[in-house]
Amino acid sequence: MFRYTALRFGLIVACFGVIWGLVRLRVLPAGLGDSNYLWVALLALIVSAPLSWVLLRGAREQAAQKVSDRVERTRMNLAASASQEDEADDEARASSPAAPATPAARDSEPHTA
């Protein structure tokens, strides 16, 4: 994930440098007044988005696979932990003689305040 983020940031910086050079050479129009750097930054973001979609496809897919693997591993760990808790709870309920065995038996007992 860090690799894709670093590549994406590097692509934005490279686009910023190229666009800034083109604005300085007056190939592209400059921003109004003191907004030149903001104009270049916005243009760099717009240009880098489709470039990253094409150029960073492999890195993006690797990052997505790592995230997917982590989510699946976490989901499996949570399921295993829940089943262990369920088994321990079932054993505790089975070994406790005072606890009613079924929800119907619990409902039939008188409630006291």
C-alpha beads as a LAMMPS data file, in Angstrom:
LAMMPS data file: protein, C-alpha beads

113 atoms
112 bonds

1 atom types
1 bond types

-500.0 500.0 xlo xhi
-500.0 500.0 ylo yhi
-500.0 500.0 zlo zhi

Masses

1 110.0

Atoms # bond

1 1 1 0.000 0.000 0.000
2 1 1 2.848 2.354 0.850
3 1 1 4.486 1.633 -2.494
4 1 1 1.375 2.631 -4.449
5 1 1 0.948 5.785 -2.360
6 1 1 4.590 6.761 -2.918
7 1 1 4.308 6.122 -6.665
8 1 1 1.098 8.135 -6.848
9 1 1 2.665 11.043 -4.952
10 1 1 5.744 10.896 -7.190
11 1 1 3.541 11.027 -10.276
12 1 1 1.742 14.108 -8.930
13 1 1 5.072 15.801 -8.202
14 1 1 6.367 14.928 -11.690
15 1 1 3.198 16.312 -13.295
16 1 1 3.531 19.444 -11.177
17 1 1 7.111 19.925 -12.386
18 1 1 6.239 19.404 -16.052
19 1 1 3.196 21.672 -15.916
20 1 1 5.090 24.334 -13.970
21 1 1 7.799 24.270 -16.654
22 1 1 5.200 24.595 -19.411
23 1 1 3.581 27.542 -17.620
24 1 1 6.986 29.222 -17.183
25 1 1 7.678 28.732 -20.893
26 1 1 4.216 30.211 -21.580
27 1 1 3.045 27.087 -23.397
28 1 1 0.168 26.829 -20.913
29 1 1 -1.689 29.850 -19.531
30 1 1 -0.709 31.132 -16.087
31 1 1 -3.221 31.623 -13.285
32 1 1 -4.712 34.993 -12.453
33 1 1 -2.636 37.220 -10.166
34 1 1 -0.900 35.224 -7.418
35 1 1 -2.847 32.017 -8.093
36 1 1 -0.186 30.575 -10.395
37 1 1 0.934 27.766 -8.032
38 1 1 -2.651 26.855 -7.192
39 1 1 -3.430 26.658 -10.913
40 1 1 -0.420 24.444 -11.545
41 1 1 -1.258 22.196 -8.570
42 1 1 -4.863 21.723 -9.696
43 1 1 -3.775 21.019 -13.250
44 1 1 -1.182 18.514 -11.973
45 1 1 -3.860 16.660 -9.980
46 1 1 -6.173 16.535 -12.974
47 1 1 -3.464 15.312 -15.338
48 1 1 -1.992 12.774 -12.897
49 1 1 -5.315 11.018 -12.211
50 1 1 -5.738 9.326 -15.611
51 1 1 -1.989 8.771 -15.857
52 1 1 -1.968 6.916 -12.536
53 1 1 -4.962 4.844 -13.642
54 1 1 -2.954 3.588 -16.620
55 1 1 0.658 3.655 -15.406
56 1 1 0.151 2.378 -11.847
57 1 1 -2.311 -0.425 -12.572
58 1 1 0.029 -3.199 -11.386
59 1 1 0.956 -1.442 -8.139
60 1 1 -2.710 -0.615 -7.476
61 1 1 -3.763 -4.250 -8.004
62 1 1 -1.002 -5.488 -5.685
63 1 1 -2.097 -3.020 -2.988
64 1 1 -5.723 -4.069 -3.418
65 1 1 -4.756 -7.748 -3.107
66 1 1 -2.828 -7.062 0.115
67 1 1 -5.794 -5.201 1.584
68 1 1 -8.155 -7.992 0.533
69 1 1 -5.886 -10.624 2.117
70 1 1 -5.736 -8.665 5.376
71 1 1 -9.511 -8.276 5.476
72 1 1 -10.020 -11.991 4.837
73 1 1 -7.454 -12.945 7.485
74 1 1 -9.125 -10.607 10.011
75 1 1 -12.554 -12.004 9.145
76 1 1 -11.299 -15.566 9.697
77 1 1 -9.674 -14.611 13.020
78 1 1 -12.902 -12.986 14.203
79 1 1 -14.923 -16.047 13.209
80 1 1 -12.491 -18.353 15.030
81 1 1 -12.584 -16.144 18.108
82 1 1 -16.389 -16.037 18.076
83 1 1 -16.628 -19.826 17.800
84 1 1 -14.225 -20.235 20.738
85 1 1 -16.328 -17.835 22.797
86 1 1 -19.512 -19.686 21.819
87 1 1 -17.987 -23.035 22.807
88 1 1 -16.801 -21.654 26.144
89 1 1 -20.223 -20.109 26.792
90 1 1 -21.997 -23.366 25.922
91 1 1 -19.703 -25.315 28.258
92 1 1 -20.283 -22.821 31.067
93 1 1 -24.052 -22.970 30.627
94 1 1 -24.019 -26.770 30.474
95 1 1 -21.996 -27.076 33.691
96 1 1 -24.156 -24.581 35.631
97 1 1 -27.064 -26.457 37.305
98 1 1 -29.055 -23.336 38.275
99 1 1 -29.284 -21.915 34.775
100 1 1 -32.362 -22.881 32.714
101 1 1 -31.483 -24.888 29.627
102 1 1 -33.873 -23.290 27.150
103 1 1 -35.324 -19.822 26.595
104 1 1 -38.830 -21.257 27.118
105 1 1 -37.808 -22.460 30.574
106 1 1 -36.466 -18.998 31.397
107 1 1 -39.750 -17.386 30.353
108 1 1 -41.821 -19.741 32.526
109 1 1 -39.972 -18.812 35.720
110 1 1 -41.539 -16.079 37.862
111 1 1 -39.872 -12.697 37.691
112 1 1 -39.196 -10.962 40.990
113 1 1 -38.216 -7.386 41.584

Bonds

1 1 1 2
2 1 2 3
3 1 3 4
4 1 4 5
5 1 5 6
6 1 6 7
7 1 7 8
8 1 8 9
9 1 9 10
10 1 10 11
11 1 11 12
12 1 12 13
13 1 13 14
14 1 14 15
15 1 15 16
16 1 16 17
17 1 17 18
18 1 18 19
19 1 19 20
20 1 20 21
21 1 21 22
22 1 22 23
23 1 23 24
24 1 24 25
25 1 25 26
26 1 26 27
27 1 27 28
28 1 28 29
29 1 29 30
30 1 30 31
31 1 31 32
32 1 32 33
33 1 33 34
34 1 34 35
35 1 35 36
36 1 36 37
37 1 37 38
38 1 38 39
39 1 39 40
40 1 40 41
41 1 41 42
42 1 42 43
43 1 43 44
44 1 44 45
45 1 45 46
46 1 46 47
47 1 47 48
48 1 48 49
49 1 49 50
50 1 50 51
51 1 51 52
52 1 52 53
53 1 53 54
54 1 54 55
55 1 55 56
56 1 56 57
57 1 57 58
58 1 58 59
59 1 59 60
60 1 60 61
61 1 61 62
62 1 62 63
63 1 63 64
64 1 64 65
65 1 65 66
66 1 66 67
67 1 67 68
68 1 68 69
69 1 69 70
70 1 70 71
71 1 71 72
72 1 72 73
73 1 73 74
74 1 74 75
75 1 75 76
76 1 76 77
77 1 77 78
78 1 78 79
79 1 79 80
80 1 80 81
81 1 81 82
82 1 82 83
83 1 83 84
84 1 84 85
85 1 85 86
86 1 86 87
87 1 87 88
88 1 88 89
89 1 89 90
90 1 90 91
91 1 91 92
92 1 92 93
93 1 93 94
94 1 94 95
95 1 95 96
96 1 96 97
97 1 97 98
98 1 98 99
99 1 99 100
100 1 100 101
101 1 101 102
102 1 102 103
103 1 103 104
104 1 104 105
105 1 105 106
106 1 106 107
107 1 107 108
108 1 108 109
109 1 109 110
110 1 110 111
111 1 111 112
112 1 112 113
